Amino acid sequence: MSYAIPFIVLIPARRASTRLPDKVLADLGGKPMVVRVADQAAKSGARQVVIATDDAQIQAAVAAHGYRALLTRADHPSGTDRLAEAADQLGLPDDHIVVNVQGDEPLISPLLIAEVAGELARRPDCAIATACHALTEAAEMFNPNIVKVALDKQNTALYFSRATIPWARDAFNATRESLPPGLPIYRHMGLYAYRTEFLRAFPGLEPAPIEQFEALEQLRALWHGYKIAVRITDSTPAPGVDTPADLELVRKYYQEKH
């Protein structure tokens, strides 16, 4: 797979996980999960795939499989802050595109990674790009664990929320069992491409009240005036690994694959 857009992938990988300790090192068909993520990222056409971690054991496991891992501070409040340090360690220029791929998404689509990078490359007015797909089920629309995004005419993010946006006033007054035809409601997919200049600025940005109430970090960027381009995709995201049940499903996939 080859793409003309120059970009690199950074994968933040912390050892600690409250729900599933050491999950990024969990064995998936003979490789640690974080290495499986790197394998998918390497198929995207990225010029480089680098893991940013706070743990020497993760660094060693990654290196054993041929990938580069940077050891970063352990006290970063978010993965984005960790990527900012990694970008400085790598000496990336301000206009470089960095795609943030989470270390617990071993089934992520390489094509989606490339598409989000390409979306940012074609939108010089934006500091960030991400992705979404249309929602079709009422249960998903009203699920606060599913983040929604409202878009403008250019598919730039207006707002991200756990609430149902946009709210179909008349239709939802009549029923909330189905989606009214034509309602432009989209599920946000947590994949981001950043310009390095934004990554360097992010650690110094004041947290936003809307971010703190919604528990959505991307709202900090909007609150400070940064624009986020959103690519609408036809596909739903591959499942990540948050729980022991998720891990067993992904392990089964690799067992069947190999």
C-alpha positions in Angstrom: 0.0 0.0 0.0 1.5 3.3 -1.0 0.4 6.9 -0.6 1.8 10.3 -1.7 1.1 12.1 1.6 4.2 12.1 3.8 3.2 11.3 7.4 4.4 9.3 10.4 2.5 7.3 12.9 3.1 7.7 16.7 1.6 5.1 19.0 1.3 6.2 22.7 1.6 3.1 24.9 1.3 3.2 28.7 1.9 0.3 30.9 -0.8 1.2 33.3 -4.5 0.4 32.6 -7.1 0.4 35.2 -9.4 -2.1 33.5 -6.9 -4.3 31.8 -3.3 -4.1 33.2 -0.5 -4.6 30.8 -2.9 -4.9 27.9 -0.5 -3.4 25.3 1.9 -6.3 26.0 -0.9 -9.0 25.8 0.0 -11.8 23.4 -1.9 -11.8 20.2 -0.9 -14.7 18.0 2.8 -14.6 19.1 3.2 -10.8 19.2 2.4 -8.1 21.8 -0.7 -6.1 21.1 1.3 -2.9 20.6 3.4 -4.6 17.9 0.2 -5.8 16.2 -0.9 -2.1 16.2 2.5 -1.1 14.7 2.1 -3.8 12.0 -1.2 -2.3 10.9 0.2 1.2 11.0 3.2 0.1 8.9 0.8 -0.9 6.1 -0.7 2.6 5.9 2.1 4.1 3.9 3.5 6.0 6.8 7.2 7.1 6.4 7.9 5.9 10.0 6.1 4.1 12.8 7.3 5.0 16.3 6.0 3.9 19.7 6.0 6.5 22.6 6.0 4.8 25.9 6.7 5.3 29.6 7.9 1.8 30.2 11.3 0.1 29.5 9.6 -3.3 29.1 7.3 -2.0 26.4 10.3 -0.3 24.7 12.3 -3.6 24.8 9.3 -5.7 23.4 8.8 -3.2 20.6 12.5 -3.2 19.7 12.6 -7.0 19.6 10.1 -6.8 16.7 12.0 -4.2 14.8 10.2 -1.0 15.7 11.5 2.1 17.3 10.3 3.1 20.7 10.9 6.3 22.5 11.0 6.4 26.3 8.9 9.4 27.5 8.0 10.8 30.9 5.6 8.9 33.0 3.6 11.9 34.3 1.9 13.0 31.0 -1.8 13.7 31.7 -2.8 12.5 28.2 -1.6 10.6 25.2 -1.5 13.8 23.2 1.0 15.3 25.7 3.1 12.1 25.3 3.1 12.6 21.5 4.2 16.2 21.9 7.3 15.0 23.8 7.9 12.3 21.2 7.7 14.8 18.4 10.4 16.9 20.1 12.6 13.9 20.6 12.3 13.1 16.9 13.0 16.7 15.9 9.9 16.9 13.6 9.3 20.1 11.7 6.2 22.1 12.6 4.4 21.3 9.3 4.9 17.5 9.6 1.8 15.4 9.9 1.6 12.9 12.8 -1.1 10.3 13.1 -2.0 9.2 16.6 -2.9 5.5 16.7 -3.8 4.1 20.0 -1.8 1.1 21.3 -4.9 -0.9 22.0 -6.4 -1.0 18.5 -4.7 -4.0 16.8 -7.3 -4.3 14.1 -7.2 -0.7 13.0 -7.6 -0.2 9.2 -4.3 0.9 7.5 -6.5 2.6 4.8 -8.3 4.7 7.5 -4.9 5.9 8.9 -3.9 7.0 5.4 -7.2 8.7 4.7 -7.1 10.8 7.9 -3.5 11.9 7.2 -4.6 12.8 3.7 -7.6 14.7 5.0 -5.3 16.9 7.1 -2.9 17.4 4.1 -5.6 18.7 1.9 -6.9 21.1 4.6 -4.2 23.7 5.3 -6.7 25.7 7.4 -6.9 22.9 10.0 -4.5 21.7 12.7 -6.2 18.4 13.2 -8.1 15.8 11.2 -10.2 12.9 12.4 -12.9 10.6 11.1 -16.6 9.7 11.6 -19.3 7.5 10.1 -23.1 7.8 9.9 -25.2 6.4 12.7 -28.3 4.4 11.8 -29.5 2.9 15.1 -31.5 4.8 17.7 -29.8 2.9 20.5 -26.4 4.3 19.3 -27.8 7.8 18.9 -28.8 8.0 22.6 -25.8 6.1 24.0 -23.6 8.6 25.9 -20.6 6.3 25.4 -20.8 6.9 21.7 -19.3 10.3 20.9 -21.1 12.3 18.2 -19.7 15.1 16.0 -21.6 17.9 14.2 -20.1 19.2 11.0 -20.2 22.3 8.9 -20.5 22.6 5.1 -16.8 21.8 4.6 -16.9 18.8 7.0 -15.1 20.8 9.7 -16.1 19.9 13.3 -18.6 22.3 15.0 -18.8 20.3 18.2 -18.2 16.9 19.7 -20.6 15.5 22.3 -21.9 12.5 24.2 -25.3 13.9 23.7 -27.4 13.4 20.6 -26.4 16.1 18.1 -28.1 17.4 16.1 -31.3 17.0 18.1 -34.3 16.3 15.8 -36.8 18.3 17.8 -40.1 17.4 16.0 -39.1 13.8 15.2 -37.9 13.0 18.7 -41.0 14.6 20.2 -43.0 12.0 18.3 -40.7 9.0 18.8 -37.1 8.1 19.9 -37.3 4.5 18.5 -35.9 5.4 15.1 -33.8 7.9 13.2 -35.6 10.4 11.1 -34.7 10.3 7.4 -31.8 12.6 6.4 -30.7 13.4 10.0 -26.9 14.1 9.7 -25.8 12.4 12.8 -22.2 10.9 12.9 -20.2 8.8 15.3 -16.8 10.1 16.0 -13.9 7.7 15.5 -11.0 8.3 17.8 -8.2 8.5 15.3 -6.4 11.8 14.9 -3.8 13.4 12.6 -2.0 16.5 13.9 0.3 19.1 12.5 3.4 19.0 14.7 3.0 22.7 15.5 -0.3 21.9 17.2 1.2 19.0 19.1 3.9 21.3 20.5 1.2 23.9 21.5 -1.2 21.4 23.1 0.5 20.9 26.5 0.3 24.6 27.1 -3.4 25.0 26.4 -5.7 25.6 29.3 -8.2 22.8 29.7 -11.7 23.9 28.5 -14.8 23.8 30.7 -16.7 21.9 27.9 -13.9 19.4 27.7 -14.1 18.7 31.4 -17.8 18.3 31.5 -18.0 16.1 28.4 -14.7 14.3 29.2 -13.6 14.8 25.6 -10.1 16.1 25.1 -10.6 17.2 21.5 -13.0 20.0 22.7 -9.9 21.7 24.1 -8.7 22.3 20.6 -12.1 23.7 19.4 -12.4 25.9 22.5 -9.0 27.5 21.7 -9.9 28.1 18.1 -8.2 25.3 16.3 -10.1 23.7 13.4 -10.6 20.0 13.0 -11.3 18.5 9.6 -13.5 15.4 9.7 -13.4 12.6 7.1 -16.7 10.8 6.7 -16.2 7.1 6.1 -18.5 4.3 5.1 -17.1 1.8 7.5 -17.5 1.3 11.3 -14.3 1.3 13.4 -12.7 -2.0 14.2 -13.1 -2.9 17.9 -10.4 -1.8 20.4 -9.4 -3.6 23.5 -10.7 -2.2 26.8 -11.9 -5.2 28.7 -10.9 -8.9 29.2 -13.9 -9.8 26.9 -12.5 -7.5 24.1 -9.1 -9.2 24.5 -10.5 -12.7 24.1 -12.4 -11.6 20.9 -9.2 -10.2 19.4 -7.2 -13.3 20.4 -9.8 -15.5 18.7 -9.4 -13.4 15.6 -5.7 -14.0 15.5 -6.1 -17.7 16.3 -8.4 -18.1 13.3 -6.3 -16.0 11.1 -3.1 -18.0 11.8 
